[in-house]
Amino acid sequence: TTRASRFPLCIDPQEQALSWIRKKEEKNNLKESSFNSPDFLKQLELAIKYGFPFLFKDVDEYIDPVIDNVLEKDVKGGQGREFVVLGDKEVDYDSNFKLYLTSKLSNPRYSPAVFGKAMIINYTVTLKGLEDQLLSVIVKFERKELEEQRERLIQETSENKKLLKDLEDSLLRELATSKGNMLDNTELIETLDETKSKATEVTEKLAMAAKTSADIDKLRDGYRPAARRGAILFFVLSEMAVINNMYQFSLASFLGVFDFSLRKSLPDSILHKRLKNIIDTLTHNIYNYACTGLFEKHKLLFSFQMTIKLEQDQGHTAQEELDFFYKGNIALEKSRQAPFFRKKPHDWIPDQGWQDIVELARILPDVYQSLPDDVQRQEEAWKNWYDHDTPEIIPIPGKYKEGVSDFHKLCLLRCFRIDRVIRAITNYVITKVGELYVQPPIISFESIYEQSSPVSPIVFILSPGSDPASDLMKLAERSGFGGNRLKFLAMGQGQEKVALQLLETAIARGQWLMLQNCHLLVKWLKELEKALERIQKPHPDFRLWLTTESIPEFPIGILQRSLKVVTEPPNGLKLNLRNTYHKITATMLGECPHPAYRSLVFVLSFFHAVVQERRKYGKIGWNISYDFNESDHTVSPQCPTFSHILYSIIPWGSLKYLIGEVMYGGRAIDNFDRVLTTYMEEYFGDFIFDTFQPFHFFHNEDVDYRIPEDEGNKDSYVELIEGLPLTNTPEVFGLHPNAEIGYYTQTFNMLITHQIKKNNLVDLQPQTGDSGGGISRDDFINNVAKDIQNKIPALFELDKIHREFGGTVSPTSVVLLQELERWNKLIERMAKSLVELQRALAGEVGMSNELDDLAKALFNGQIPTIWRKLAPDTLKSLGNWMEHFKKRFDQYTFWVVEGEPAVMWLSGLHIPESYLTALVQATCRKNGWPLDRSTLYTQVTQWQSAEEVAERAHQGCFVSGLYLEGASWDVENCCLIKPKPKQLVQELPVLKVIPIEAHRLKLQNTLSTPVYTTSMRRNAMGVGLVFIADLHTSEHISHWVLQGVCLTLNS
């Protein structure tokens, strides 16, 4: 840092460099500033002129070029005056001047220019370094005298080494300057004797110190397991920031929890028992501390990652096995020519699952070498295991019942039943570290307040449907901070100065200040960060509370120094209803004299819980995850129509419109999110009070969701809520039980996506992950790049194809030319980027950010972003995408050579809707219809595959490759039916699309079904929506609306 030829730029996420620089330059009048400071140039100028050391803190990836001359040490002049150009000024340069730059970013991407100007030094703490640091903390706490003796010894050893060096230098100096005969020089001989005796004495002291140090280290090493555990936990904690930028945990805050755990763990005179107490207390405290600031969906990931790291530390789980668990079989070649190809023996095994089984047998031959043969021979046993509701808790068939480790069982389950892996991970964590680590703490505002301090803000990370303001007001009342001692400010344009004034007042007077929706003023948060850094001695009662959505631009400095709390609505219908009724008072229920009012409030509360809970099922629940929150429910009963029901006839139409279209419906911006109006029809009407046919929201033999008997107060409602089960099945919301499978599959896919993202983080630790074949990461990437390169076809000759069409080009031929133009752009980009990547891997050119992203994607079996932008929307892995890529090329080639295909595979088109538009256009030209009064009508044919279709449709076209989600198709009766168990999607038979005049289209018993490009469905702006298909149904339309039925072009 100090001896390099260039000034240092320190990558310093844990502020190790910052504290070292401050300590080192304390006596030299160190000046500190940042690029955000308005007067940093003036401060830098003074430091250069008077030779003070200068520190730039919190440097981002962009470094202001105004300091380039200083950074490059471009000092000019001579003859007594040296100067450097700073901006438009010549500043006198003092040779004592030193410049330091530090960055809190853990993985910054600096340009080559920055590397040329500054000495980039990574100060990120290493596992071993942190372990030694924590060991010192533990020994200082447990055996203070031992640590003090060690520190004294280190200082004495350093002084003695310096003394020995000085003696050697003085001896050489005396010998060099001696004149005449050395033997006659008595003074020199005496000096030599004295030096020798001193050197012998110092050498003996050093030898004694080394022996004492070894003895001390032996005693200290007894506490090393606890230090090792702490270091592992910190790394698991710090890696969570890769998943969400809001999950920033500083080393200082971690050391605070570490110190707290040492004090709280039970003392014991026997070392191994004391160690166990420390390790258990520390692990649980870190888990609780982390979970307070994590979203629910990431808590299990944290527990699993913690368990895996602890297992790896014990040497139990190899990296290759872990890579398989996260990625499965990522081979590009899945055809019969592939080296490990084996034909799938049974139809019930998923295609990807069988490829994973073959790969598992290859990477774990000691355990699963004969697995593919066993599955082939013992079909019945394996089919029964596969079909079981909970295969993760019953024995594995055949010889695998015993002798298979817990993690190897997870790998096996991943091949067969991805939907059960999340439950299996939960069981795995319980088995390895205990049940405590799958039971996150319940967030208590009292405990948050106890953990807080005047210098650390409390940051509430908001999720849809949550608002901590009312809970904070209640806490303030209970803690004596009600009335004027609690200030609120909703952030927005023009509120910046007001916020800083309120902050100054609160710091001085000991008030609580809540700044809401900080994400709306991201740039201003840098100002807030500086204001917080300036706080020296705040009033002990002062607390700063911030609320923000999760955004990547939120300043790391505030996050690292704050206590983070994620607020989420309660999970499950029971907890949601309980939370609602906890806030409803008897006064509120007595506002309206109508006897049905209390029952209506309960129906509204149930509706509110249902629309929130549907979000957990992803896109099958809602196309867009709407922010239905407490205020929607609070406002609805207060609307005049609701609270002033004075007549015996309830105005259902007005109620349904106000709640379904205005209060809640105002948020629902997607026309295909028809769920709200459907629930309105299902829950609101005179039928809910029918005594002959009692109304049930949902009921079966286990549970009954109904409206309780009204007893004039809220007790009967609370009693019914308390009797409900904690968890609920998807059927309660009108969804099929398969939605649960979809939810668990989606959760597992999210987990592995985050994990791969974490593994991609390049930091001080070497990149983990071997290719699985014993070759280096670079070689593996190079092989994949060559493999893909060999599969890229030649460009289509567009001019030649255009000439072959002759003078008149039909609308569908125009679509073909546009498609081929986009295809050519894609393969040109692929070919060019693969050549550049191979050159970068060979060291011939620099590795740019774009090439680095490409390499990571190829290594992880994902589609590179630069290719994805030029290809049709898809969620496929790289291997499956390459198969899709080849099928697209085959369809284009057929279209060019043979003419338009009899059956169009829509998924193979870049913009499939343009083909259907061209079809309507061509029909309108032929029949003389107005284009704006024409539409599409669809019929599902009896043909199961495109191969069965002999000729093109006489009217319209045939399309294939559509997948039905949320329902199944009955081929015999040509209508929608309930899906089979475990069947999330079903390929629809060939669909006939017919252009028709809109006024002639009269449909009955037909569900208008949206067709999306992928199962992500996309948003209300129409992105991802291709067309509307008409599917016949014998059930009521509302049944399919609540089941979230749609069609997609990609499975």
N, C-alpha and C positions, 0 to 999 in steps of 0.2 A: 504493500500500500504506500509506503513512504520512499522506497528505493527505486521505483519504476521510473523510466524516462518520461512517461506521460502522467498527467494527473489522474487519480483513480475515480472510477464510477462504480460504486458498490451496490450490487444487488442484495438488498438487506431487508427481507420481509419481517424478520424477528428483531430488527433494530440492534443487532449485535455490533455492527460497524459504527452505528451512530453513537452508542454509549462509549465505545473504545476511542473514537475520534474526540469526543467531548473530554474524556479523561486525559487523553494524551496532550491535547492542545489547551487544556484549561489554563495553564500558567502563561500561555502565549496570546491571551486576549482573543480567543476564537470568536469570529462573527458568523451568525447564522441567518439564512434567509431562504426563500423559495421563489420559483419563477412566477408564482401567483402574487407575490408581494409587489405593490406598485412602485416601490422605491429600491428594488433589488440592485439596479444599475448604480445608483448613488452609493449604496453600501459596499458594493464590489469595488468601485473606483477608490474608495478610501482605504480598503484593505490592501489593494495592489500598491497604492502610493506609500503606505506606512508599513508594509511588510507583515500584516496580520494574516493568520490562517483564516480561510473562508469556506463555509460549508453550505452547499445547496441541498436542502432536504426535499423529500417527496418528489423526486424527478420522475416525470412520465416518460413515455417512449419518444416524445418529441422534445428535443433540446433546442432552446432558442439560439438561432445562429449568431445573435449579437455577441455571444461570448466565445465564438470560434477562435478568434486570435489569441485569447487568454488560454483556452483549452489546448491549442496547438503550440503554446509557448513561443508565439511569433513576436519575439522581442526585437525592437529595432534601435538604431542609434549607436552611440559610442562616444569616446572622448569625454567620459565623465557623466554622460546622461543616457540612460536607457529608458525607452518608453514602449508601450503597447497601445494599439488602436482599439478603443472600446466604443462601439457605435460610431459617432462622428468626432470623437475626442481622442487626443493623444494623452495617455495617462502615464506619469512617471512610474517606472517599474522597480520595486525594491526586491532584491534577490532572496529575501527571507519569506516572500509571499508563497503560500501554499493553497491549493484549491482541492476541495473534496466534494464529491457528489454522491448522494445516496438515494436509492429508490425502494419503495415498499412493495413494488410489483414482484411477485415470486417468479414469474416466467415472462419477462419483458422481451419484445422482439425489436432489438435495435438494428438499425441499418448498418451496412459495412462501413459507411462514412463515420459513424459514431465509434465503431471499433478501431478505426484508424486514428481518431483524435484522442480518445481516452483509453486508459487501462481498465478494462471491464473485470471486476473481481467479484466472484460469487461468495457472499457471506452467509448464504443459507446454511443453517445449522445441520450437521450430519447426525445420523443416528448415534454413532460412537461418541461424537463430541457432546451431544446432549446427554447421553448416558453418563459420561464423566461429570458433567455439570450438575446433574441431578444427584449423583452419588455424593458430591461435595455437600449438597443441601441436606441430604439424609444424615450423613455422618456428623455434620455440624449440629443437627438436631438431636441425634441419638448419643453421640460421643463427642461432645464439643471439644474436650481437651485434646482428643486425637487429631481432629481437623486443624486445631490451632497449632499443634506441634508440627503437622505436615506443612502448613503454610509458612511457619517460622523456618522450617528446614529448607523449603524451596528458596526463601529469601537468602538464608545463610549460604546455601549452595551457589546461588547466583553471585553473591558477593565474593565468595572464595574463588570461584572460577575467574572472576574479573581480576582479583588480586594476583592469582597465578599468572594470568596473562600479562599484567603490569610488571610483575617480577621478571618474566621472560623478556619483555621488551626492554626493561632497564638494564638487564644483563647484556643483551645484544648491543645496546647503546654504549655501555661502558667499554665493551670489547672493541667496538668500532672506533671510539674516540681515543683509545689508549695510545700513548706514544712511547717509543723506546722499548726496552726489554720488559716483557710482561712479568717475568719472575722477579725483577728488581722492584717492581711497583707494588709496595706493601699495601698501599691504600686500595689498590684494585683487588689484591688477594683477599683482603679483609671483607671488601664488598661482596666478592664472589662467595666467600664462606657464609656471610650473613644471608645472602640471597638463597644459597643452597639450603640452609637450615629452615628458613621461612617457607621455601617451596616444599620441603619434606613435611613440615608441619601442616601446610595447607592440603597437600596430597593425602595425608593421613585423615584430616578432617573430612575431605571429600569421600574417602573410602568408608569412613564411619557413617557419614550422612547417607551414602548409598545403601548400606546395610540396614540402617534405621528406617530409611524410606521403604525398603523392601518389606520390612516387618510391619510397618504401618499399612502399606498397600494390601498385605495379606489380611489384616484385620478389617480394612475398609471393604475388601472384596466380598466379605460376608453379606454386605448390604446391597451388592450389585444387582441381584434379581429384581429388587423393587425399583432400582434406577432404570434397569432395562425395560421393565413394564411401563414406567412413566414415559420413556423415550418413544416406545412403540405407540402408545396412546396419543402422544402429541402429534406424531406423523399421520396417524389415521384422522385425527381432528383437523389438521391443517390441510389435508388433501380434499376435504369436503368442499373447499372453496372452488374447486374445479367444477363441481356440480352446480353450484349457485354462488355467484359473487358475494351474496350477502352473508355467506357462512365464513366470515373472516375471524380467526381466533389468534390473538397475539401470544407470543411466548410469555410476556409479562402476566397476562391474565391466567395462562395455564399454570405458571409458577405459583400464583395466588391460590388456585385450587389444590395444587400439589402440597403447598405449605399447610393449608387448611386440613387436608387429609391426614397429614402426619400428626397434627394436633388432636384430631378426632378419633384416630384409630386406637383400639384398646392396647394398653401397654402389657408387656409380658417379659419376664426375665429370661425365658428360653428364646434364643435368636430366631429359630425357624418358625416358631409360633408368632413372634412379633412381626416377622417378615410377612407371614400370611395375612395378618391383620392389616398391615400397611397396604399390601397389594389389593386385597379385597375392598377396603375402604376407598382407596384411590380409584380403582376401576369403576366402582359404582358412582362415585362423585363426578368423575369425568363423564360418565354416561348420562347422568342427570343434567349436568351443566350443558352438554352438547344438545340433548333432546329439547331443552327449553328453547333453543334457537334454531331448531330444524322443523321443516314441514313434516307432517305425519307420513307422507309417502317416502321420505328419505330416512326415517328412523330405523327401519329394519335394515336398510342398506348399510347404515353406520354400524349397527350391531354385527352384521355379517362380515363386514370388512375388518372390524376389530377382532372377531373370532378367527378369521382366516390369517391375519397377520400374526396372531399369537400362536396359531397352529404351525405356520411357516417357521416361526422362530424356534419351535421345537423340532423342526425338520420333518413335519408330517405331511405337508401338501406341496408337491412339486409345481413349479411354475407352468410346466407344459400341461399338467392336468387342469390347472386353473384357467389357462388360455382356452382349453377345450370347453370348459364349463361356460365361459363367457361367450365364445364365438361359435362353438359347434364345428361342423365340417365346412371350412371356407374354401375348399378346392374349387377352382374355376371349371375343371373338366369333370362333368358328371355323366358323360355319355358312356356307351359300352366300351369305348377305347381307353377309358381312364384306367390307370394302373391298379387301383383297388376297387374297380367296379364289381358289384354283385347285384344280380337281379332281385328285386323285392319279392319275398316269397308269399306274403299274404296281403290282401287288399286293405285290411283294417289298420295296417301300420302306416303312419303318415310318411310321405315321400322324403321330407327333410329328416324325419326321425330315423329312417332306414340308413340314410347316408351318414348320420351321426353314429349309429350303431356300428357300422363298418369302420369308421374313423376311431371310435372308442376301442375297438378290438385291436387296432393298429398301435395306438399310443400306450395302451395298458395291457400288453400281452400276458403279463403275469396273472392278471385278474380276469380279463375278459376275452382272451384269445379265441375261445370257441363259442363266444356269444352269438354271432350270426347263425352258426350251425344249430345251436341249441334252440334259438327262436324258430328256426325253420322246422326242426324235428318235433318240438313240443308245443305245437300251436295252441292246443286247448288250454294248457296251464298258463302260457303267456297272455293269451286272449282274456282269460278270466282275471288275471292280474291287471291288465290294461283297462278292462271294463269296470273294475272296482271303483266305488266312489272315492275311497281314500287309499290309493295304492302305496302312499308314502309310509303308512303305519302297519301294513301287513307284510309278511315275509316275501322275499323275491323268489320266483319259481326255481326249481332244480337245485343245483349245487351251490347257488349263490345265496342260500338262506343264511349261511355262516361264513365267516372269514372275509367278508367284504367290509371295508372301512366305511364310516359314515359319509365321508366326502365322495367316495366312489359310488355309493348309493345315489347321491345327488346327481352325479354324472349320468348314471343309468336312467334315472327318472327324467332327466332333461331330454333324453332321446325319445321316450315314449309319451310322457304326459307333461308338457310344459306348463299346463294350467295348474298342476299340483306342486310345482317347484317352490313357489312362495311359501306354501304351508310346510314343505319339507325343510326349507331354509330356517323357518321359525323353530322347528323341532331340532335342527342341527345346532342352532345357537343355544337352545335350552340344554341339550346334551353336553355341549362343550364348556359353556361358561355359566349356565344357570338361567332359571326362569326370570330372574330380576331384569335381564337384558332384553326381554321382549315386552316388558311392561313399563312404558315411558311414564315419567312422573306427571301427575295432574297439576296443571299450572295454577298456582295460587298467587294472587296479587300481593298478599302479605309477605310471602317468601321472596318475591321479586324485590319488594321494598327493602327487606332485610339485607339482601345481597347487594343493593345499590349503594352508591356513594355520591357526594356532591361533584366529584371530578369525572365520573363516568356516566354518560347519558344512558337512558334505557330506550332502546330502539324496538318498537313493535313492528314486526314484518307482517303486513296484512295479507289475508287471503280472501277470496270472494265470500261474502256472507258474514264477515266478522267486523266488529267495531269495538275496540277496547275503551272508548271514551266513557261510556256509562259505568263500566266497572271501575275505572280510575276515579270517577267522581265519588262512588261509594267508598272506595279505599280512603280517599282524601277526607271524607266526612268522619270515618272511623278513626283516622289518624290525627284528627285535629287540624286538617288543612282545608277545611271547607270555606265557602264564601270567597273573600278577597285573597285568600292565600293560595288559591288555585286559579291559574290563568290559562285560557285556551286561545289559540290562534290558528285558523284554517289558512294554510299557505296558498298563495296564488300571486298573480302578477301585481306588483305594487306593494306587497306586504313585507319586502325585505328589510326596510329600515325599521318598521314597526316591530318586527321579530327581534332585531338586535337591541332595540330600546327595552323591550320586555325582558330580554335575556339579562341585560345589565341590571335592571331593577330587581329581578328575581335573585340574581347572584348576591346582590347587596342586602336584600331584605329577607332572604331565606324562604322565598316562595317556590311553589311548584309551577312549572311552565310546560304546557303541552303544545307542541307544534305539529299540526295535523297535515297529512298528505304532502310530506316533504319531497316526494318523487316529482311533484309538479314544478319544483324549482331546483333542478339538479345542479345547475351552474352556481347558484347561490350557496349551495352546501359547502363549497370550498371556503367561502367567507365564514360560514358557521364553524368550520374546522379550525380556522385561524383564531376565531374568537374563543373557542374552547381551549386552544393551546395557550392563550394568554392568561387564562384563569390561574391566579396564584393562590389566594386564600379565600375561597368562597364561603359563604355562610353555611354552617354545618347542616342546616335544614333544607338547603337548596337542592332541587332535583329537576333535571331536564328530561322530559318524555317526548320522544319523536315517533310519529307513525309514518310508514312509507310502504308502498308496494315493492315487490322484489324487482330491482332494476340493476343492470350490470354497471351503470355509471356511478353508483353511490360511492362516495369517497371511502377508500380503504382505511384512512386514518381514523374517521369517526367510528367505523365498524369495529376496528381492532380495540379501541379504548372503551367500547360500550358493552352493556349487557343486552344481548339480543333475545327477544321473546317473539316466537311465532304465534299469532292468534288465529285460530281456525274455529269454524262453527262446530258444535258437538257432532260426534260420529254416530249415526244410527237414529232411527225414528224415535226410540224411547228417550234418549238423551236430548234430542232436539226438542221434543214436546215438553220434557221436564224443564229445560232451560227457558222455554217460552212461558210456561205457567209459573215459573219462579218469579218472572218479571210482571205478570198480570196480577193486579191487586183486586180485592173485593170491591173497591170503589169503582174501578174500571168496569167490572162486570155488572154493576148496579146502575150504570149510566142510562140504560134503555129499559123501559118497563115491559117490553114485549117478552112473553114467556119463551119464545124461541131464540132470544138474543144470545144467551150463554151457549146454547148448542151451536149456533152459527159461528161464534168465536172459536169453539173447539174445531169445527169443520175447517175454518180458515187456518187454524194452527196446524192441523193435520196436512192440509194442502201445502202450507208453507214448508213443513218438514219434508214432504214428498218431493217437491220441486228442487229442494236443496240436495237431498240424498241421491236423486237421479244422476247428479254430476259425477259421482264416483264411478259410474259405468262407462265413462268416456263418451265417444261419439254416438253410441247406440242410445245413450241417455239424452244428451243434448248435442246438436251440431256445434253449438258454441257454448262454452262454460259461462253462463250468465251470472252476474254478480247479484243474485237475489239475497238481500240481507235483512237484518232485524228491522230496519226502518220501513221496508215494504209492508211487513206484518203489522208494525205499530200504527202506520198511517191508515191502513185499510179499514179497521173498525171505527176510525174517527171520521170517515167520509160521511156526509150528511145522509146519504141513502141508507148506509149501514146502521148508523147510531140513532137515527130517528124513525125506526120502523114502528109506526103508531097504529097501523091498520092490521086487521087480521090477515089480509092477503099480502104476502111478502112479494115485493117487486123483483122477482128473480132476474128478469131480463136486464134491468138497470144494474143490479148487483154484479151479475156475470160480466157485463160490459166494463164496469168500473174496475173490478179486480182483474179480470182476464185480459182486458185490452189496454187499460190505463195504468193501474198501480204496478202490476207484474208484467203485463203485456208490453208496456212501454220499453222494457229492456229487451224483449225478444224481437230481434231484427231480422231473423231468417224465416222466410215464408214456410219452410219445411219443418220448422220447430213448431208443429201444430199441437204440441202436448198440452199447453196451457188451456186452450179452448176445449180440448177433449176432457181434461180434468174438471173444468167448469161444468160441462154437461154431465159428467159422472158423479160429481159431489154436490151440486147445487140444484135443488128442486124440491117440490112438495113431497116427492117420494122418500126423502130422508126421514120424514116424520110418519110414514105409513105404519100403522100398528098391525095390520094384517100380514104385511110382508116386511119384517124388520130390515132396516138398511145396514149393510156391512161394507166398509171400505174394502176389506178383504177378510176371508176366514177360511180355515181348514180345520182338520182334527186337532192341530197343535195350538193354534192361536186365533183370536177373534179381534180384529180391529173394527170397533163400532163406536157409536155415540153413546155415552153413558146416560143413565136416567138423571134428569135435572132435579137437584134437591134445593135449589134456590141459592147455592153458594158454589165455590170452586172445589170443595172437598171431594165430591164424587168424580170429578174430572181428574184430579191429582191421583186418587186411588186407582182409577183405571190405568193411568199412565204408568204407575209404579208396578202394575201387574203385567205389563208388556215385556216381551223378551228383549235382551240387550242387542242381539243381532237380528237382522231380518233378511228374508230371501227376496230375490228380484221380483217374484210374483206380486208382492205387495204394491209395487209401482206399476204393475201391468206388463212387466217385462217377462221374457221366457227364462226358465232356470239356466239356460245356456249363457245368459248375460254374465252370470257369476264366473263361468269358465273364461269368457272374454275379458272380464275384469282382472282375473288372476294372470292370464296370459299377457295382457297389456302391462300389468305391474312388473312381471318378470322381464319383459322386453325393455321396459324403462330402466330397470336395475342394471341389465347388462350393457345398455347404451351408456349409462353414466359411468359404469366401471371401465369400459373401453376408453371413454373420454379421459378418465383419471390415469389410466395406464399410458396415455399419449403425452401426459405432462412431462416435458423434458426439464429436469431441474438438476441440482447438484448430484443426486443419486444417478448411477448409470441406468440407462433405459432397460427396464425389465422385459422379459419376453424373448423367448427363443422361437424360432419358426416351428419347432416341433419336429424337425427332421435332422437336428444336430448341426444345422448350418447357421451362419450368423444372420442377424436381422437384415443387413444390407444385401447379402446374397439372396435371401428369401425374396425381398422386394424386387431385386433385379430379375430373378427368375419369373416372378409374376408379371413384371413389365414386359419381358420378352414373350411370354405366353400370350398375353393380350395383343401385343404387337403383331404376332403371327396370325391372329384371328381378324385383324382389320382388313376389310375388302378394299378394292379400288374405288375411286370416286365415280359416281354416275356422270355421264357426258350429257349435261342438260341441254346444250344447244342441239346436239344430234337428236335427242328424244323429242325436243320441241319441233324440229323440222319434220320428223316422222308423223306428227299429228296433222300436218298439212295446214290449210288456211283456217278451217274452223276448229276451234278448241272448245270442247264441252266443259261445263262447270266442274265436273269431277276430274277432268284432265288437268285443269288449272290447279286443283287441290293436289294432284299427284306431283306436279312440278314444284309447288311450294313445299311439299313434304320432302322431296328429294334434295331441294336446296338446303333445308334444315339438316337433313341427314348428312350431307356433304360437309357442312360446318362442324358437325359433331365429330365425324371420323378424322377430319383434318386436325381438330384440336386434340383429339386423343393421340394421334400419331406423333404430332409435334411435341406434346407434353411428355410422352413416354421416351422419346429420343433425348430430350433435355434432362429427364430424370436419370437415365442411364449414364449420361455424361457427367452429371453431378455426383452420382455414386462412384464413378471412376476417378473423381477429383479433377476433371477437365474444366468444369465451370463451377461457380458458386451455387450453394443450395439456397434458393430464394424461399420466401414464406410460402409461395404457391406450390413449389416443388416439395417442400417439407410436408404440407397438407396432403399432397398427392401420395407421398411415400407412406404416411400414416394410414391413409385410407386403404391402400393396397395391402399393407401389413395386417390390417384388421378385417379385411374382407368386406369393405364398404365401398359405395360408389363415391369417387372423388367429387368434390363440390364443383370444380370447373367443368366436369363432364355433365353432372346432374343439371346444371343450368341450361344445357343445350339439348337435353333429352326429355321425353315425356315424363310426367310426374309419376313416381313409383316409390314404394317402401321396401323394395327387394334388396337382398344382400348382393355383393358383387358377383358371386358365382351364378346366382339365379338371374341377375341382370344380363350377364353375358349370354345366357340361353335366350332371354327375351330379345337381346340385341341381334342374335343370329336369326330368330324367327321374323323380326322386323325386316331384315335384309332380304330374306327369302320371299316375303310378301311383296316388297317393293320390286324385286327382280321379276316375279311372276307378272305383276301389274304392267311393267315396262315391256316384257317380252310377249306375254300371252293376252294381255288386255285385262280389264277390271275383273277381280276375282268374283266367283259366284257368291261366296260368303266373305264379307269384309270382317277381318279381325280388328276391331276398333282399338284395342289396347296397343296395337302396333303403329298407330298413327300419332304424330306429334300433337296435332290439334284435331281430335276426332269430330268435334262439333262442326268444323268447317266442311267435312265430307257430307254430313247430314244436311247442312244448309245448302250445299251444292245440289244435293238430291232433290230438295224441295224446289230449288230454283229451276232445275232442268224440267221437273214435272209441270211447274207453273207455265214455263215457256211452251211446252208441248200442248197443254190443255187451255192456255189462254186465261189462267186464273190470276187474280191480283196476289202478289207475293205477300202483302201485309195481312191478307185474310186467309192464309194457308197455314196448316200446322202438321204435326206428325201424329200418327196413330200406330200402335204396336199390337202384334199378335204373337203369342208364344207358339212355336210349331211343335210337331211331334219328333223332329230330328234331334238326336242327342249330341251329334257332333257335325262339324262342317263337312267331313268326308262323305256323309250320307246325302248331301245335297248335290244333285246332278247338274242343274242349270240355274242361271240367274233368275231372279224374280221378274215377272212380266211388269209388275208395278211395284215401285219402291225397291228395297234391297233386303238381303238377309245379313244379319250381323251375329258374330259369335264372341265368346270370351267374356260373357257377363256373369257376375257372381252375386247371388242373392244372400243378403245378410238380414237376420232377424226373422226369417221364415224359410219354409221349404216349398218346392213346387210339385204338385201332384200331376204327373204326366197324363194319367188316364182321364182324370176329371178336369184337367186344364184349369186349375185354380190354386191359390195360395193355401198352404196347410201349415200347422205348427211344425217347427224344425225337430229333427230327431235328436235324442240326447247326444251331447258332445259334438254336434255338427254346427259349427259357427257359421260356415258359408257353404253354399251349394252352387255348383255351376248350372246356370240356366240353360235349357235347350236352345237351339238356334232361334233367334228372335227375328220376326219380319217387321220392318219399319216401312210404313206406307204414308206418303204425303197425301193430305186430304184438305178440302175446303173446311174451314173452321165451323161454319154454320151447319154443315151436314153431320158433324160429329155429335152423336147422342150416346153417352155411355151410362150404363147402369151396373151396379155391383162391381165396380172397378176401382182399384186403388191407384191414384196417381203417384207413381213411385219415382223419386229422383234417382238419376244415374250419375254417380261420381267417378272420377278417375281412380281414386284410391279410398281405402277405408277411413282416411283422415277426414273425408267429406268436405272439408274447407268451409268458407264462411258465407255470409249473406250477400257478399258482393258478386256471387256467381262464380268465383274462382274455383275450379274443380268440378263444377256442375256441367254435365255434357248435354243431357236432354231428359225428358220426362217419359217414362214407360207406363203403359196401361196394363195392369195385372188384374185378372179376374179373381173375385173372392166370394165365398159363401158366408163368411163371417162379417160382422159389422165393421165398418171402416175404422172406428175408434180403437178396435182391438189391435189392428196392425200399426196404427199411429203410435200407441203406447209401447208397442214392441220395437219401435225404431227401425222399421223395415226400409231397406234401400238396396240399390244395385251398384256394384263397383266394376271397373274394368280390369282391376288387378286383384288377385287373391292374396 
